[in-house]
Amino acid sequence: MDLIARLYQKINEAPLSPKVLLSRSYAQGHQLLEQLCKRYGAVFNVEVQTLRGIVTAHTKSELFRRNISLLDEGQSVWVVRELMKQLAIESPMIYINESMLKPGIVNQVNRVISDMRLAGLRSDKVKAECFTNLHKGEYLKRLLAAYETYLRKNNVTDAAGLAEYLKPGRDETVYLALAPTGWSLLERNMIHKLSGERLCILDSEAPFYRNEEFSKNQFRMFRATGSLAEVREGFRRILSDLASLDRMEIILSDYEHYAPIIHSHAEALGVECTLSNGLPLVFCDAGKAVLGILDWIVEGFPVKRLAEMLRHGYISFSDECWSRTDWVRLLEKSGIGWGRERYFVILSQERLSEEERDQGTALLIYVKNWLDRLPEGHEWNPLILLEWVTDFVQKHVPVRSPEDAHVGAALKELTKHYATIPSEPMPMDLAVQYVKEMLAGIRIRAAATPKPGTIHISSLQNGGWSGRDRTWVLGMDERTWSISAVQDPLLLDQERITLSEHLKPAKERAKYVRSERESRLSQIRGEIWLSYSSYDTGEQKSQGPAFEMLQVLRLQTGDSSLDFGALEHSLGEPYRVMDIMHTTGVSAPVDGIDAWAGLLQGPNGKFNDGWQAAMETYPALAAGHQAQASRLDERLSAYDGWVESDTSTSSHTLDDVQCRDTISVSQLEKYASCGLQYYFYYVLKLRPKEVSEFDRTRWLQASERGSLLHDIFRRYLEDITDKGTKPAQHDKGRLVEIAEAVIRENALTIPAPNPHVFNNECEEIRRDAEIFYLHEVGRTDQPCFFELELSAQDGEPIEIRLPGGINFKLRGFVDRVDRIGPHEYRIIDYKTGSTSKYKAAAYFSGGTQLQHAIYSIAVEQWLRKTGIDPEAKVTEAEYYFPTERGRGEKVTRLQNRREDLASVVAKLLESRDRGIYVPAKESRTCGWCDYQAVCGSHAEWMAGKRESSVNADILSALLEVEEHD
């Protein structure tokens, strides 16, 4: 007689008496009753209860009468933590000091206090000598005493304390329970007090691998190369059988690992399922928003985290004036990067452009509202932070699904639940850690009991009660299936035995868990699938099946001599994600991967050639293959950056390349450096995202530091020359004043990560200013223009003319212009980096350094056209390195090669007009390119094609420029 029959028999012994079925969970009890009704018909006067639930119900009125509140386990953790902190403050050298109050340790101590109280231990009965460590014993004794005092003084109690308020049951209710019960001493006392002589405990079944009734089931066993392959093979078998889905229960040995895999496959296939333990909240948009905003706080408020949540729609702003894309674009362009101070500074009115001002102000209001309510330093309170997160979700997380609504409601309930619990300030990372632990209790899509028309997914800890006639047990590998018997690190087994016979040691607890599991699984009837993963993809090692799987094989065959070798032989080859080794037709394909595997499978274990079919089915794959073949070919193609154009309209001579409307020096230099980079940026207009990255070791980015130094140099020279009208009157003190003022201004707008970094960089800037001063004092020339804008009087770009009749318009800024003689000038370009790429012999450097030559002509013609100096000549251009790194060096270019300049410009334009956008000649250029992820190692592939004679005509103009020094 199985458990269901015995339970029915007990119920019928007193059909008119009320009965309470005590189960480990309500779901277990209801599933048991459902099985019973399915087999025998309706039963009456049976109520499902848990031990905790019925005790709470019977003590409720007494607690209310005495004005006593009940603490649950989550609330008691905070009480225990507060008491631990008080002990640590009173005695800094105590066993667990204040720095050790981490969630893991506090939870462990809370469990020990709970175990001791449920075992009936009071602080006055605890002897410190019973512990292997006397200090630990004294600590736990003091903490237990403080806990008992807290309960009395605050009119609260916990589960163990309910025994005091429980009155004996006086009705005729019969109580039914299943062995093994796993009750503690106080729990046994409480149920006996309630039930008196009316408690009946039904004996457990024999373990499933020794149960004769269990041996009559139909068994199918298999293994797979990884948990993903295991799940896929199971779904192949499910889909191949047209039986209704509500006949199946899937029991997961490692629920947290397998449930997301099962759920994602079921969702993709449109298979309905219920999950007994649900899924973590991160599996819905609201959950992603909750964890994302906590990560935003922990990571130092990075803009990229906010932008990411906005981009995916996890959060939104109520202001309808701007779209989600607008908000993302503003955040990415802002340059905020990280840090709460940077939001306030960079989103201020004066830092925003006119078109961004309204949106930036709106964003600043949102961010200010968030950050003003968040503390700083070590003043973070986890319960207040939980309230902040709840409010954030209510205001900024859109509800698009029932799961999103559930998360919002659960957060509100959680906040309310902990509202009266004491908590204290702590460091930010610790507070966030506590909040994440509380959030871990929120599960979505949880359905404790099966629903019609769906597969029911349960865990090894609560599965096997559905009564369905098809059960699949996953993850029966030796590691996952094993039950840990590791001792409690705080309350060792020897200490438990010495303190009380009712404190169960680890081995006894493990024995109970194993006994309960094996008894529960023995109830399963029908078709049973057993599977395991023979390879752990995470640890990259093989793993064997659980011993129980071998026991089932022995039970099934009746041969007790079988070993693991026989089990492996019976299982056959393990299934794979893309399985092409097993017979076709046995199982249905899960997706396109399986469909292709079936098509590729040929006779006699051989494989069909599916290349042509794949190319026809996936045009993008075929295009990729064509691109690869073209790049490997010697001849230049579109896949190398040659956009072929109509040669009849192309320009090939110097005379043809004339009268351009606009030519940008930076564009020409970029084209000469890497045509493919030019193509991405200027033709396709692909822009890399300018997202500031947090660097704890730097205050200013390279561009920001360069701008700061330029500002110092300009202000100083304007000051000592009366804006270029007088000879320089150098004053080191004045330079120091200006440098400090500029540093202060930048510090206000760009917060430093810490004072140490800020001070170090300030010293570097001061040394750079010193270098600048030392080299300026030795100059005899007259600085006359600073940050000179090259434009016509109407503000339009200035038109300049090169030899050969090439005209174009130009707009730009020249850092500095010095008068070096009568009507003779030098332009100066400040460089804050290294001098390495500015070789004295490389005048044009293969077309990558044209600025000095073109700007020299532009300044000369500007001086003449404006009438400032009608006889002006710019005879020199100088790259000036007035920093510690550049050692004040100067690289001077005499402006005596204007015919060569015209030729270089003409050939670059000719090459560009022919659609030639090939990668850089020097592959080291790719090291700092923003498009490296797109381009890859293209420059290396092109090396041979540059030298090939078949491409000589196409690349001739560009190659000639590249060889031009």
N, C-alpha and C positions, 0 to 999 in steps of 0.2 A: 504494500500500500504506500503510494507516494505522499508527499507533503500535502497536496491539494485534497486528496481523499481523507487524510487524517484530520485536516483542518475542518472539512465539511462534517466529518463524524462528530468532532467536538462541538461544533455549532449546533448540531441537531440533538445533542444530549440534553440541552435546556433551551428548546426553541422559543419559549416565551420570555426568557430572561434577557435583559440588555447585555450586549457583549462588546468589548473593546479589543480590537486587534492592534496590539502594540508592535510597531515595525520601526526599522531604522529611519525611514522617511515616509512621508505621506504617499509619495509616488509608488514606493514599494508595496505599501498596503493596498492601495487602490488597484494596482496591477494583479495582486494576489486574488482580490475579490472578483475582479473581472474574469480571471481564469476559472475561478470557482463557479461563477454564474454561467459561464459559457459551457461548462461541463454538466452542471447539475440543475441549472435554472436559478430563479431568484431566491435570495436569502434575506431574512429580515432581522431587525434588531442588532445589526453589526455596524459598529463605528470604527473608523480607522484613526489611530492616534499615534503620536510619538511619545516616548517617555517624558521628554522635556515639555512637550505641549500639554499633556494631561496634568502634570504636576503644576505647571504655571496656571492652568485653568482652575485647579482646585485651591490654589493659594491666592488667587486674584482678589477675592473679597476681603480676606484677612489682611493682605498688604494694603488695600485701599483703606480699611478701617484704621490701620496703624500709621497711615500716611508714609508708606515705605515704597521706594521705587526699585525696579529690577534692572540690574546692569546686564547687558549682553556681553559676549566675548570681546567685540570690537571696542566697546566703551571701557571695559575693565583694563584693556591695554594702556589707555591713557591714565587711568588711576594709578596703575602699577608704575608707570613711567614717572609720574609726579612724585610718588613716594620714593622711588629710587633716586631721583634728583635731590630730594630733601635729605636723604641719608648721605649722599655724596657731598652735599654742602656742609652738613654737620661734621662729617669725618672724611676729609679729603683723601686719606690713605686707606679708605675702605676697600673691600674686595672688588666692587664694580664702581669705578670713579665716574665723574661727570663726562669725561671725554669718551667713555665707552657706551654711552646711551644711544646706540644706533638701533634702527628698527629690528634687525635680526636678534640682537641680544635681548632687547626689551620683550619681544614676542616669546623668546625662549623662557625668560624668567616668568612671564605671565602664565605660560603653560605649566611650569613647575608649581607655581602657587595654586593654580586650578587643580592640578593632580593631587596635591597634598590636601587641599580642602575636601575634594570628592572622596579621598581615602579616609576622611574623618579626623585628620590631624589638625590640632590647634597649636598655636605658638607655644603655649606653656608645656605641651607634651613633646616638643621638638628639642632634641639634645644635640648641641654642636659637636659632641664627641662621636656621634654616629657618622659624621662626614669624614672623608679622607683628608680634607683640608679644613682645619679648625676655623680659619677666617671665613671660608665659604659657609660653614655651618652657622656661625654667629650672624653672618650677613642675612642668610635666608630666614633665620629665626626672627631677627629684628624686622625684616621686611614683612614677614607674615603677620607679626604683631601689629605693625603699622597699618597693614591692610585691614585687619580685623577692627582696629580702632577707627579707621576711616569709614568703614561700613556702619559702625554704630553711631558715630557723630553726625553723619550726613544722611541718616535714615535711608540707606540703600542696602541692597543685598545682591548676591550673585546666585548662580544655579545651585551651588552647594548649600547656600544659606536658606533655600526654600524649605528644607526639611524641618526647620524650626516652626514654620507657619502652616504646615500641612496637617490637616485633621484626618483621623481614621475614616475610611469609607464605611457608610452605614447602609448602602443600598445592596441590591442583589446582583450587581453588575459582575459579569464573568470577564476576566482578563486573559487574553491569549497572546503568547509571545513565541518567537522562534529561537531555538538554540543554534549557535551560541549567541547569547545576548550581548556580551561585552560590557555589562553594567559595572560601574564602580560600586564601592561599599555603600555610599550614601544613596546612590540611585537604586540599589537593591532594597535598601531600607525603606526608601520612599514608596516604591511600588508595593512592597509587602504591607506597609502601613495603610495604603489605599485599598488593596485587594483582600487583605486578610488571608482566608483559606481559599479564595476564589481565583487564584492565579494558576494557569496551566501553561507549562512550557513544552512546546512540541519538539521532539528530538530531531536533530539534524540528519540529513541524508548522508550516505557514504560518499566519499570523494568521487567526482565524476569519472576518474580513470579506473575506479574499482566497482562502479555501480552497474549491476546487471541490466537494469532498465535502460540506463544510458547507452549501454553497448548495442541496443537494438536500433539505435538511430542510424541514419545514412550519413556516411562521412566522406568528405572530399577535402583533400589536403594538398597544398601547393606552397612553393616558396618563390621569392622574386629578388631581383638585384636592387634592393632599395625600397623604401617605403612608398615612393611615387609609383614604381613599377608594380608593387603589391596592390595598391589601390586601383590602378588601371586594370589589372587582370581581374580583380573582383568585379569591377563594373562591366567588363566584357562578358562575364558570366551572367551578371544580372540582366543585361540587355538581351542576351541570347535566349532567355527564358521569358515567355510572355505572361508568366504568373503575376498576380497582383502584387503591387509593392508593399501593401500592408501585411504581407505574410512574412516580411523579413525584418530582423533586428541585427544591427551591426554593433559588436562589442569591441571597444578599442582598449588595448592594453595600456597605451600611452595616449590619453585623450587629448592633451594639449598639443601633441605633435601631429596626431592623425586627423583630428576633427577639421582643421582648416583645409587639409588636402581633400578629404571626403566631401566637404561642403562645396569647395570650388568645382570639383568634378560634377557633383550633382546639379549645381546651378548651371554649369555650362551645358549639361545634357537635358536640362528641364525636368529633372527627377526631383519630386517633392520629398523632403525629409524633415524629421523633427530631431532636435538635439537635446538630450537629457540635461546636459550641463551648459548648453548654449555655447556662445563664442565670446572671446574678449571684446570689449567695446571698440577696439581699434578696427574691427571689421565693419564699421559704418562710418559715414562722414563726420557725424558729431563726435564720435570717439577719436577719430584722427585729429579733429580740431582741438579737443581737450588735451590730448597728449602733445600735440604740436605746440600749443601755447605754453605748456609747461616747459617743453624743450627750448622754446624761445627765451624764457626767463633764465633757465640754467645756462644756456650758451652765451648769455650776455646781450640779449635783445637784438639779434642779427636781423637785418632787413630781409635777407634771403629766405628766412623761415616764414615771415609774414607773407612775402610775395608768393612763396610756394603754396601756402594754404589758400590764398586768394585765387591763384591760378587754377587750382583744382576744385574751387568752389566750396571748400570746407568752411570758410568764413565769408562774411559779406558786410558791407556797410549800408546803413539804412538810407543814406543820401542817394537819391535817384538821378542826380545831375551827371554822375560819371559811372561808366561801366566798370566791370571787373577788370577788363584789360587796361582801362585808364589808371586804375589804382596800382596795378602791377607795374605799369610803365613808369609812373611817378616814383614808386619806391625804388625801382632799379636805377633810375636816372639820378635820384637824389644825392647819392654819394654818402648817405648816412652810414651804411655799413653795419655798425654795431654800437652798443652803448647807449644808455638812456639819455645821457647829456647831449649826444649828437643829434637826437631827434629834435630837442628843443632849439638847438642852435641852428641846424641846417634848415629846419622848416620855419624859421622866423621870416617875417615879411621881407627884410632887406636882402636875404639870401636867395629868394625865389624870383624867377622871371615873371614878367607881367602875366603871361598866359597860364602860368602854373600857380599864381598867388591864391586864387580862390580855393582850388582843390587842395593845395598845400596847407592852407589855413584850416580847412575842414579836417584833414588828416591829423594836424597838430592837436586839434580839439579832442579827437578820438584817443590819440596816444597819451595826451596829458591826463585824460580821465583815467586811463589804465594805470599809468605809472605813478600818479599822485597817490593812488590807493595801495601801492606796493611799498613795503618798507625797504630799508637798506641795511647793510652790515649784518649783524647777528640778531636782528630784531624781527625775524620772520616767524610767524605763528602758523603752523600747518592748518589749523581749523579755520583761521581767517583767510588763508590762501585758498582753501577749499570753497569758502563762500565767494571769494573773488572769481574763481573759475566758474562757479555756478552762474554768477551774474553775467560773466563774459559770454557763456553759452546762450543764455536767454536773449542777449542783445545782438549777438553777432553770428550765431550759427543757424543757418536756415534749416528748417525741418522739411526734409524731402521724402522721408520714409518712416514707417512705424518704429524702426530701430532708433532713428534720430530722436523721435519723440520720447521713446523709452529712456534714452540716455539723459535727456533733459529732466524728465520726471525723477529719475533715479538720483541725479545730482541734488535736486531740491530736497528729496527725502533724506539723502545722506547728510546734507547740511543741517537739516532740522534735527536729525538723530543725534548729531554730535554737539548741538548748540549749547547744552548745559554741562558738557564735559570739560574738566580743567585742562589747560595746556599752557605752555610757556614759550617765550621767544627762543629761537635757535638759529644757527646758520642757514642760509638760503638752500644749499644743496640738500641738507638734512630735512628741511621742511618739505621740499618737493618730493623727496624720497618717501616720506610718510604719506603725502597726498596720493602718490602713485600706488602705494600699498592699499589705501582705502578704495581707490578707483578700480583696483583689480577685482574687487567683489562685484562690480557691475558687469553683468553678462547680458548679451542680446540674443534673440532668437532661441531662448531657452523654452523647452516644452518637456517637463519632467515625465509625462506619460505619453504613450504613442497616440497618434491620430489616424483615423481611417484614411486609406489611400496614400499613405506615406511610409517611407522606410524610417525606422526608429534607430537612432544612433545613441548608444549609451557607453558608459565607461566600465572598465573591469571592476570598479568598486561598487557600481549600482546596477549593472546589466544582468540580464537573464531572467527577469520577472515578467516579461511581456506575454509569454505563452505562445509566441508566434512559432510557426512550424518550419521556419528556415532561419538559421542563425549563422552569422559569419563572425568569427573571432579573429581579429587582426593582431599582428605584432607578437606572435608567440615565440619570440627569440629569448635566449637564456638570460640576457641582461634585463630586458623590459619586464619579463614575467617574474623575475625573482623578487622576493620581499626582503627589505632591509631589516636586519636585526642589530643595527648599530646602536650603541648605548646613547642615552641622553647625555650630552657633554656637561650639563650643569648638575644633573642629579643621576649619578652613576647607578648601575644595577645593584652593586653591593650596598650602596647607601640606601637605595629603595628597600631592599630586603631588611636591612638593619632598622630603618625607621618604622616600617609597618608592613605587615604581611599583605596588606591591601594595596600597596603601591606596586603595580605590575612592572617587572623588568622587561627589557627590550625583547628577549627571546619569547617571553610569554605573550607579549603584544603581537609579535610577528606570527606566533602560532595561532592566535585567535584570528588574525586577518586571513591567514592561509586556510584555516578550517572553514571560516565563513564563506570565503570565495569558492572553495572546492565543493562545499555543500550546495551553494546557490547554483553553480553551473550544472550540477547533477540533475537539476529540475528541467533542463532544456530537453525538448523532444522534437523529432522531425529530422530535417536535413541540416547537417552541420558542416560548415566550412571552417577549416583551420589553416591559417597561413602565417608566414613570418618572412622577414627581410633577411636574406643571407649575407647582406653587405651593408655596413654602416657608412653612408656617403659622407657624413660629417667627420668621422674619425678615420675614414678611409681604411677600414679593416673588415675582414670577414667575421661573421658571427653565426653561432650554431643555434639549433632549435631548443626550446625548453624541454626539460625532461618529461613534462606532462604530455607533450606531443607524441613522444615515443610510447608513453603509457597508453595513450588512446589507440595507437597502432596495434599494440599488444592486445588490448581489449577487443579491438575490432576483429583481429585475426585469430584470437584465442591462443596465440603463441607467445608465451612469456619470456622466451629466450631471445627474442629479436633485440638487436642493438642499434646504435645510431647509424651504423653502416647500412643496415636494412632499411631504416627510415629514409636516408638520403636516396637509396636506390628506388624506393617507392615514390618519392617526390619527383624524381626525374630532374631535368635541367631547370634552373630557375628562370622565371619569366622576366622579361625586360620591358623597359618603357616602350620601345618600338620592337614588338615581338615578331620575329620572322622564323623562329626555330620550331614552333609547335604546329600541329596540323591545322590547316585552315578549315573553317566551317564549324569548329568546336565552339567558338565564342564569337560574339558580334563585335565589330569595330567600335571603339569608343569615339574616335575622331578621325581627322584626315591622316594623322600619322599612322594609325592602324590600317586605314584604307590603302595607303601607299605600300605598307608592309605586305598586305595581301596581294597587291598587284605585282610586286617585285618577286614574290615567292614563285619559283619555278619547279619543275619536276625533279625528282631524285636529289632534293636538297640543294639544287642550284638556284641561282637568282637570275631573273630576267634583267635585261638592260633597259632601265627606265629613264635613261638620260634624255632621249628625244621627247618622251612623253612629259617629263618634268619641264623641259624648256618650253613646250607648247602650252602647258597648263599655267606656268608662272612666267609671264612676259618680263617682269622685273628681274627675275633670276637670269633669263636669257640675255637681257641687256647688260647685266653685270658680267656675265661670261664674255660677252662681246667686248666690253671695256677692258677686261683683263687681257684678252687676246691682243687687242689693239695696242695696249701699253707694252706688251712683250715684243710686238713687232718693231722692226727697225724704222719703219716709215712714220713720220709725224702724223697725228690724227687729232680729231676733235677731243679725244680722251686725254690728250696731252696738253690741251689748251690752244688748239688751232681752230678758231671759228672762221671757216672759209668764207670769203666774200667774193663778189663779182670783180674779177681782175680788170674788167674794162673800165670800171669807175675808180679803181685804186690809184693812189699816188705813188710814184717810184722815184721821182727826181726832186732835187732841191727846189727847182722853180715851181713845182706843183704844190709844195707844202708851204703855202703862204696865206696871209690874211685870216689867221685864226681869230675867232671871237675872244676866247678866253683860254689861257693855259695856266694851270696851277703848278708851281714849282714842286710842291710836295707830291702831287700826282705823278709828275714826270720822274721824280726820284724813286717813287714807289714802283712805278712801272719798270724802270731800269733795274731795280733790286729784285723784284719778283712779279712777273706779268700775271701770274695766277692770283696772287694776293690783290693786285690792282683790279683784276676782273671780279673777284668776290666783292670787293669794297665799293668800287665806283660804277661797275656795269650792273651787277646783280643787286647792288646796294644791300648786301648782307652786313649787318652790324653786330659785332660781338657785344655781349652784354657787359656793361660797365658796372659791375657789382663790387663794391669795396669789401675786401676781405680783412677780417680781424687779425692783427699780428701783435702779439704781446710784446714783441721786441722792438717795434717801430712806432714812432709818433706820426711822422709825415711820410706819405708815399713819395716816390721819386719825383713825380710831376709837381706835387705840392711843395716839396723842398726847393725844386728849381724855381718855381714862381716866387717863393719867399726871398731867395737870394737875388733874383732879378729885381724885386721890389726894393731891397736894401741898396743895391748898386745904383738903381735909377734915382731914388730919393737923395742919396748922398751926392751924386754928381750934379743933380739939378740944384741942390742946396749950395755947393761950393763954387758953382759956375754961374749962379743966378740964372738958371735954366738955359745954360749954354751961351750966355752973352759975354761972360768974362773968363779970363784965365782961371784955372783951378787953384783955389787956396785951400790946400789940404789941411784937415783937422781931424786927428785920430779920435779925439773925444766926441766930436760930432758924429762920426761914423758909429761909434759904440752906442750913442744915444739912439740913433736911427735904427740900428740892429735890434736893440732891446725893445723899442717901440713896435717894430714889425713882428718880433717874436710874441709880444703880449697880444697883439691883434690876432695873430694866427691861433694862439692858445685859446682865445675866446671862441673862435669858430670851429676849431678842430681839437677836441679834448684828447689828451694823451692817455694811454692805457695805464700808466702809473708814474709817480714822480721820478723814479730812478731813470726810466727811459727818457722822460722829458728833459731832465737835467743833462743827460749824456748827449742828446741831440742838440741841445742849446749850446753846449760847449763846442760841438763840431761846427755849428753855424758861426760861432764867434771866431773860431780858428780860420774858417773860410773867409770871413770878413777881414781878418788880419792879413791873410795872403793877398787878398784884393788890394788892401791899403798899401802894402809894401811894394807891389808892382805898379800901382798908380802913381805913387810918389815919384818914381823914376821916369814917368812919361813927360814929354815936353809938348805934346800935341794938344790941340784945343778941342775938348768934347763939346759938341754943339747941338746934337739932336739925340733924344732918348725915346725909346719906344715909338719910333717914327712910323706913322701910318702912311702907306703908299696909296694915295687916292687923289682923284682930281678935285678941283675946287667945289664941284657939285656933289661930292661924296661918292661918285661912281669910281669904279676901278680905273687906275691909270693905264693909258695905252702906251706901250713901248715898242721899239723897233730894233730888230736884230739885223746884222749884216745879211744880205741875200734877200731882203724884202720881206722877212717874216715879221708880221705885226700881230700882237695879241694884247689883251687886257690883263692886268695883274692887280691883285689886292693883297696886301700883306703888311707885316710889321718888321721893322729893323730894330734890333736891340739898341744900337748906338751908332752914331756917325761922328767921326773926329775930323777936324780940319788939320791936315799935316803940312800944308804949304799954301801959297797964294793960289786960290781956285783949285786946290788939290785936296782930295778927301780919301778917307778910309772907312769902310763899314766894318762893324764888329758884331759878331754873334757870340753871346755868352754860352758856354757849355759847362754843365756841372758834372759831367761824367768823365770817362777816360779818353785819353788822346789816341788810343790804339788804332782806330779806323781812319784817322786823319794823317795819312802819310804825306811827307813833303813832296814825294815824287808822283803822287797820285792826284793830279790836278782835278780831273773829273771823276776819278775812281769808277770807271766803267759806267758813267751816267748817273751814279747814285749820289754825287755831290755837285749839284748844279746851282744851289742857292746862292753861293758867294758870287758867281759870275752873273746870274740873271739879276740879282738884287743890286749888284754894282751898277749895271746899266740902268736899272729902274731908278735908283737914287740919283744918279747923274742926270737923267732926263727930268726927274721931278724937280731938282734944284733949278734946272734951266727953265722949265715951263712955268714954274711958280714965280720966277723972277728973283728968287733969293740969290742966285749966282748964275747968271747967264753963261759964264765961261767955266762952269764947274766940270771937273773931271774926277772920277773915282778911279784911282790907280791901284788901290790895294783893298783886299778883303781879308779879314782876320777871324779865325776861330780862336776864341780866348777862353782859357780854362782857369779862372781865378778862384780855385778851391784847393783844399788840402789834397784831395785826390788828384786833381789836375796839376798841382804844384805851380800854378801860375803860368803854365806854358802857353805859347802862342804859335799858331800855325798860320803863316801868311801866304796868301795867294796874290801874286801880281796880276793885275787885270790887263793882260796883253795877249789874250788868245780868244778874241771875240769871234773870229772867223771859224775857229774850231768849235766854239760853243754853238754857233748857228748850225754847223754840220751835225753835231751830236743831237741837238734838238730835232732837226729835220729827220734824221734817221729813226729816232725814237717814235716820232709821230707817224712816219711811214710804216714802221713795224706794227704800231698799234692799229693803224687804219686797215692793215691787211688781216686783222683779227688774230694776231699772234699773242697769246697770253700764256706763255710757257712758264714753268716753275723757275725758281732761282737757280743761278749757276752754282752758288756756294750753298751746300746743304746745311751749313751751320746757321744760315739765316733762318732756317725753320725753327730753331731752338726757342725763339721768342715771338713766333708768329701766332696771331690769334686764331688762325684757321688751320692749325696743325691737325686738329681732330678730323677735319674734312679732307685735308690733302694727304696726310700720312707721309710716306717716304717718296713722294713723287719726284722731288729734286734728284734723288739718287737714281731713280729709274730713267730720268731724262739725260743723264750724263753721256751715255752711248749715242743717243739720237742727236745730241749737239755736234758730235764729231763725225757723224755719218754723212757721206757725200750726197746721199739721196735727199737730204734736207737742207743742203747748202744754199740753194736758191731762196727757199722760204725764210731761212733764218739769217741770211747774209747781213741785212741791215742791223739787226739786233746784235749779232756776234761782233760786228765791226765796232759798235758802241762799247760792248763789254771789254774789248781789247784796248779801248781808248783810255790812257792814263790821264 
